[in-house]
C-alpha cells in the first residue's frame, strides 16, 4: 500500500469523503469570498500604510504579488480552457 493510499484511508476514517459537485461548488464559492476579502483587506492596509508613512511597505508587496498571481493564473487558465 502506497503512502497516498494510506493517507486516503486515514482521512476516510476521520469522516472525509470524496466530494460531489455540490460540495465542490460550495468550496469554490467560499474560496472566491475568501480571496475577495483578502484582496480588500490588503488594499485597505496598503492605502493606510501609504497615507501614514508616505511610502509603500511590506503590505503593498503582499497585495501586488497576490494580484499578479491571480491575473497570471486567470489568463493562463482562460487560454488553456478556451474561455
MIMARVO-587402 format. One record per atom (N, C-alpha, C): residue number from 1; x, y, z; atom name; residue in three letters. Coordinates in Angstrom, 1 decimal, decimal comma. Last residue first. Layout:
# MIMARVO-587402
- nr|X|Y|Z|atom|rest
- NUM|X|Y|Z|CA|Ala
...
//
This chain:
# MIMARVO-587402
- nr|X|Y|Z|atom|rest
- 83|-11,6|30,0|-22,8|N|Unk
- 83|-12,7|30,8|-22,3|CA|Unk
- 83|-12,5|32,2|-22,7|C|Unk
- 82|-9,9|27,8|-23,2|N|Unk
- 82|-10,5|28,5|-24,3|CA|Unk
- 82|-11,7|29,3|-23,9|C|Unk
- 81|-8,3|26,7|-21,2|N|Unk
- 81|-9,6|26,1|-21,4|CA|Unk
- 81|-10,5|26,8|-22,5|C|Unk
- 80|-5,9|28,3|-21,6|N|Unk
- 80|-5,9|26,8|-21,6|CA|Unk
- 80|-7,2|26,2|-21,9|C|Unk
- 79|-6,8|30,9|-21,3|N|Unk
- 79|-6,2|30,5|-22,5|CA|Unk
- 79|-6,2|28,9|-22,7|C|Unk
- 78|-7,7|30,8|-18,7|N|Unk
- 78|-8,6|31,2|-19,7|CA|Unk
- 78|-8,1|30,8|-21,1|C|Unk
- 77|-5,4|30,0|-17,4|N|Unk
- 77|-6,5|29,1|-17,4|CA|Unk
- 77|-7,5|29,5|-18,5|C|Unk
- 76|-3,8|32,4|-17,8|N|Unk
- 76|-3,3|31,1|-18,2|CA|Unk
- 76|-4,5|30,1|-18,3|C|Unk
- 75|-5,4|34,4|-16,7|N|Unk
- 75|-5,1|34,4|-18,1|CA|Unk
- 75|-4,6|33,1|-18,6|C|Unk
- 74|-5,3|33,6|-14,0|N|Unk
- 74|-6,6|33,8|-14,7|CA|Unk
- 74|-6,4|33,7|-16,2|C|Unk
- 73|-2,6|33,6|-13,3|N|Unk
- 73|-3,3|32,3|-13,4|CA|Unk
- 73|-4,7|32,4|-14,1|C|Unk
- 72|-2,2|36,4|-13,6|N|Unk
- 72|-1,4|35,4|-14,4|CA|Unk
- 72|-2,2|34,1|-14,5|C|Unk
- 71|-3,9|37,4|-11,6|N|Unk
- 71|-4,2|37,7|-13,0|CA|Unk
- 71|-3,4|36,8|-14,0|C|Unk
- 70|-2,9|36,2|-9,2|N|Unk
- 70|-4,3|36,0|-9,6|CA|Unk
- 70|-4,4|36,2|-11,1|C|Unk
- 69|-0,2|37,1|-9,2|N|Unk
- 69|-0,5|35,7|-9,2|CA|Unk
- 69|-1,9|35,4|-9,7|C|Unk
- 68|-0,8|39,9|-8,9|N|Unk
- 68|0,0|39,4|-10,1|CA|Unk
- 68|-0,3|37,9|-10,3|C|Unk
- 67|-2,1|40,0|-6,5|N|Unk
- 67|-2,8|40,4|-7,7|CA|Unk
- 67|-2,1|39,9|-9,0|C|Unk
- 66|0,0|39,2|-4,8|N|Unk
- 66|-1,2|38,4|-4,9|CA|Unk
- 66|-2,0|38,7|-6,1|C|Unk
- 65|1,8|41,3|-5,2|N|Unk
- 65|2,1|40,0|-5,7|CA|Unk
- 65|0,9|39,1|-5,7|C|Unk
- 64|0,3|43,5|-4,2|N|Unk
- 64|0,7|43,5|-5,6|CA|Unk
- 64|1,1|42,1|-6,1|C|Unk
- 63|0,1|42,7|-1,4|N|Unk
- 63|-1,1|43,0|-2,3|CA|Unk
- 63|-0,7|42,9|-3,7|C|Unk
- 62|2,7|42,3|-0,6|N|Unk
- 62|1,8|41,2|-0,5|CA|Unk
- 62|0,6|41,4|-1,4|C|Unk
- 61|3,7|44,9|-1,0|N|Unk
- 61|4,3|43,8|-1,7|CA|Unk
- 61|3,4|42,6|-1,7|C|Unk
- 60|2,1|46,3|0,8|N|Unk
- 60|1,9|46,5|-0,7|CA|Unk
- 60|2,6|45,4|-1,5|C|Unk
- 59|3,1|45,4|3,2|N|Unk
- 59|1,7|45,0|2,8|CA|Unk
- 59|1,4|45,3|1,3|C|Unk
- 58|5,6|46,6|3,3|N|Unk
- 58|5,5|45,1|3,0|CA|Unk
- 58|4,1|44,7|2,6|C|Unk
- 57|4,9|49,8|1,9|N|Unk
- 57|5,5|48,9|2,9|CA|Unk
- 57|5,4|47,5|2,4|C|Unk
- 56|5,5|52,9|0,3|N|Unk
- 56|4,8|51,5|0,2|CA|Unk
- 56|5,6|50,6|1,1|C|Unk
- 55|5,2|56,0|2,1|N|Unk
- 55|5,9|55,0|1,2|CA|Unk
- 55|5,2|53,7|1,2|C|Unk
- 54|3,9|57,5|3,9|N|Unk
- 54|4,3|58,2|2,7|CA|Unk
- 54|5,1|57,2|1,7|C|Unk
- 53|2,7|56,6|6,3|N|Unk
- 53|4,2|56,7|6,2|CA|Unk
- 53|4,7|57,4|4,9|C|Unk
- 52|-0,1|56,9|6,0|N|Unk
- 52|0,6|57,2|7,3|CA|Unk
- 52|2,1|57,4|7,1|C|Unk
- 51|-0,6|56,2|3,3|N|Unk
- 51|-1,0|57,6|3,8|CA|Unk
- 51|-0,3|57,9|5,1|C|Unk
- 50|0,4|53,6|3,2|N|Unk
- 50|0,9|54,7|2,3|CA|Unk
- 50|0,6|56,1|2,8|C|Unk
- 49|-1,2|52,3|5,1|N|Unk
- 49|0,2|52,4|5,2|CA|Unk
- 49|0,9|53,5|4,4|C|Unk
- 48|-3,7|52,6|3,8|N|Unk
- 48|-3,5|53,2|5,1|CA|Unk
- 48|-2,0|53,3|5,4|C|Unk
- 47|-3,2|51,2|1,4|N|Unk
- 47|-3,6|52,6|1,4|CA|Unk
- 47|-3,3|53,3|2,7|C|Unk
- 46|-2,7|48,6|2,5|N|Unk
- 46|-1,7|49,3|1,7|CA|Unk
- 46|-2,0|50,8|1,6|C|Unk
- 45|-5,1|48,0|3,8|N|Unk
- 45|-3,9|48,1|4,6|CA|Unk
- 45|-2,8|48,8|3,8|C|Unk
- 44|-6,8|47,9|1,5|N|Unk
- 44|-7,0|49,0|2,6|CA|Unk
- 44|-5,8|49,1|3,4|C|Unk
- 43|-5,6|45,7|0,2|N|Unk
- 43|-5,7|47,0|-0,4|CA|Unk
- 43|-5,9|48,1|0,6|C|Unk
- 42|-6,0|43,6|2,1|N|Unk
- 42|-4,6|44,1|1,7|CA|Unk
- 42|-4,6|45,4|1,0|C|Unk
- 41|-8,8|43,6|2,1|N|Unk
- 41|-8,0|43,8|3,3|CA|Unk
- 41|-6,6|44,3|3,0|C|Unk
- 40|-9,4|42,9|-0,5|N|Unk
- 40|-9,9|44,2|0,0|CA|Unk
- 40|-9,1|44,5|1,3|C|Unk
- 39|-8,2|40,4|-0,7|N|Unk
- 39|-7,8|41,5|-1,6|CA|Unk
- 39|-8,2|42,8|-1,0|C|Unk
- 38|-9,5|38,9|1,3|N|Unk
- 38|-8,1|39,1|1,4|CA|Unk
- 38|-7,6|40,3|0,5|C|Unk
- 37|-12,2|39,0|0,2|N|Unk
- 37|-11,9|39,6|1,5|CA|Unk
- 37|-10,4|39,9|1,6|C|Unk
- 36|-11,7|37,5|-2,2|N|Unk
- 36|-12,2|38,9|-2,3|CA|Unk
- 36|-11,9|39,6|-0,9|C|Unk
- 35|-10,9|35,0|-1,2|N|Unk
- 35|-10,0|35,8|-2,0|CA|Unk
- 35|-10,4|37,3|-2,1|C|Unk
- 34|-13,3|34,3|0,1|N|Unk
- 34|-12,1|34,5|0,9|CA|Unk
- 34|-11,1|35,3|0,1|C|Unk
- 33|-15,0|34,1|-2,0|N|Unk
- 33|-15,3|35,1|-1,0|CA|Unk
- 33|-14,1|35,4|-0,2|C|Unk
- 32|-13,8|32,0|-3,4|N|Unk
- 32|-14,0|33,2|-4,0|CA|Unk
- 32|-14,2|34,4|-3,0|C|Unk
- 31|-14,1|29,9|-1,5|N|Unk
- 31|-12,7|30,4|-1,9|CA|Unk
- 31|-12,8|31,7|-2,6|C|Unk
- 30|-16,8|29,6|-1,6|N|Unk
- 30|-16,1|30,0|-0,3|CA|Unk
- 30|-14,8|30,6|-0,6|C|Unk
- 29|-17,2|28,7|-4,2|N|Unk
- 29|-17,8|30,0|-3,8|CA|Unk
- 29|-17,1|30,5|-2,5|C|Unk
- 28|-15,8|26,3|-4,0|N|Unk
- 28|-15,3|27,3|-5,0|CA|Unk
- 28|-15,9|28,7|-4,6|C|Unk
- 27|-17,3|24,9|-2,1|N|Unk
- 27|-15,9|25,2|-1,8|CA|Unk
- 27|-15,4|26,3|-2,7|C|Unk
- 26|-19,7|24,6|-3,5|N|Unk
- 26|-19,7|25,4|-2,3|CA|Unk
- 26|-18,2|25,8|-1,9|C|Unk
- 25|-18,7|23,0|-5,6|N|Unk
- 25|-19,2|24,3|-5,9|CA|Unk
- 25|-19,3|25,2|-4,7|C|Unk
- 24|-18,1|20,7|-4,2|N|Unk
- 24|-17,0|21,4|-4,9|CA|Unk
- 24|-17,5|22,8|-5,2|C|Unk
- 23|-20,6|20,0|-3,3|N|Unk
- 23|-19,6|20,3|-2,3|CA|Unk
- 23|-18,4|21,0|-3,0|C|Unk
- 22|-21,9|19,4|-5,8|N|Unk
- 22|-22,4|20,5|-4,9|CA|Unk
- 22|-21,3|20,9|-3,9|C|Unk
- 21|-20,5|17,2|-6,8|N|Unk
- 21|-20,4|18,5|-7,5|CA|Unk
- 21|-20,9|19,7|-6,6|C|Unk
- 20|-19,0|15,6|-3,9|N|Unk
- 20|-19,8|15,6|-5,1|CA|Unk
- 20|-19,7|17,0|-5,7|C|Unk
- 19|-15,8|14,5|-2,6|N|Unk
- 19|-16,9|15,4|-2,7|CA|Unk
- 19|-17,7|15,3|-4,0|C|Unk
- 18|-14,9|11,7|-0,7|N|Unk
- 18|-14,8|12,4|-2,0|CA|Unk
- 18|-16,0|13,3|-2,1|C|Unk
- 17|-14,8|12,3|2,8|N|Unk
- 17|-15,1|11,5|1,7|CA|Unk
- 17|-14,9|12,3|0,4|C|Unk
- 16|-13,8|12,1|6,2|N|Unk
- 16|-13,7|12,8|4,9|CA|Unk
- 16|-14,0|11,9|3,8|C|Unk
- 15|-13,7|10,7|8,6|N|Unk
- 15|-15,0|11,2|8,1|CA|Unk
- 15|-15,0|11,9|6,8|C|Unk
- 14|-11,4|9,5|9,4|N|Unk
- 14|-11,8|10,7|10,1|CA|Unk
- 14|-13,1|11,3|9,6|C|Unk
- 13|-11,3|7,5|7,6|N|Unk
- 13|-11,6|7,1|8,9|CA|Unk
- 13|-12,0|8,3|9,7|C|Unk
- 12|-10,5|9,0|5,4|N|Unk
- 12|-11,8|8,4|5,3|CA|Unk
- 12|-12,2|7,9|6,7|C|Unk
- 11|-7,9|9,6|6,1|N|Unk
- 11|-8,9|10,7|6,1|CA|Unk
- 11|-10,3|10,1|6,0|C|Unk
- 10|-6,7|7,1|5,9|N|Unk
- 10|-6,7|7,8|7,2|CA|Unk
- 10|-7,7|8,9|7,2|C|Unk
- 9|-7,0|6,5|3,2|N|Unk
- 9|-7,8|5,7|4,2|CA|Unk
- 9|-7,8|6,4|5,6|C|Unk
- 8|-5,1|8,4|2,3|N|Unk
- 8|-6,5|8,5|1,9|CA|Unk
- 8|-7,4|7,7|2,9|C|Unk
- 7|-2,7|7,5|3,4|N|Unk
- 7|-3,2|8,8|3,7|CA|Unk
- 7|-4,7|9,0|3,4|C|Unk
- 6|-2,5|5,1|2,0|N|Unk
- 6|-2,7|5,1|3,5|CA|Unk
- 6|-3,2|6,4|4,0|C|Unk
- 5|-2,3|6,1|-0,6|N|Unk
- 5|-3,4|5,2|-0,2|CA|Unk
- 5|-3,6|5,2|1,3|C|Unk
- 4|0,1|7,5|-0,3|N|Unk
- 4|-1,1|8,2|-0,6|CA|Unk
- 4|-2,4|7,4|-0,3|C|Unk
- 3|2,0|5,3|0,2|N|Unk
- 3|1,8|6,4|1,2|CA|Unk
- 3|0,4|7,1|1,0|C|Unk
- 2|0,6|2,2|-0,9|N|Unk
- 2|1,5|3,4|-1,0|CA|Unk
- 2|1,1|4,4|0,1|C|Unk
- 1|0,8|-1,2|0,0|N|Unk
- 1|0,0|0,0|0,0|CA|Unk
- 1|0,9|1,2|0,0|C|Unk
//
